Amino acid sequence: MSPTSTRHHTTSRAVAGGLTYFAAVMLLIANVLSLPYHPLWSLVVMALCAFVIWGLCTSGPAGAGK
């Protein structure tokens, strides 16, 4: 792989991780607000969002596994 291709791949992974983190945080906030109306479903989705956020935060920098 050329250095440009590797850099593009790493940047793409970082952007995808950032967008995933943003979406999980937005879903977490939305489910906190809907907690009084759908308590069980909100708790399930909040737990999944927290797991996704934890996974993104502990996975290390993009491309670190190579």
N, C-alpha and C positions, 0 to 999 in steps of 0.2 A: 504494500500500500504506500502511496505517496504521502508525504507530510501534509499536503493540503487536504487530501481525502480523510486522513486521520483527524485533523483539526475540525473538519466539517462534521464528522461523525460525533466527536466529543461535544461540539457545540449543540448539535441536534439533540443529544441525550440530555444536556443541561437544560435546554429549553423545554423539552418534554417533561423532565422532572419538575421544573418550575411551574409549568401549567397544571400538572397533576397535583402538586402541592396546593396551588391556588384553588383548584376545583374542590379538593377535599376540605379545605378550610371553609370555603363558601357553603358546602353541603353541611358541614358541622354547625355553622352559624344558623343556617336555615332550619336544621332539625332541633336546635335549642329553642328557636322561636315557635316551632310547631309541637313542642313537647306537651303543652296542656291539651292539645286536640287529638294527638295520636301518640300516646306515651310509649307503648311497646315498640311500635315501628320506629319511632324517633330514637329510642335507646339502641336498637339494633343497628340502625344506620350510623349513629354517632360512634358506636364501638368500631364499626368497619372503617369509618373515616379516621378515627384515632389510630387504628392499626396501619392504614396507608401512610399517614403522616409519620408515624414512628419508623416505618420501613424506609421511607425516603430520607429521613434524617440520619439513620444509622447505616445506610448503605455506602457511605463514603463518596468521594468525588467521582464524577462521571469518567468512565474509562480506567478506573483504578485496578480493575481485575485483570488487565492485560499486561 
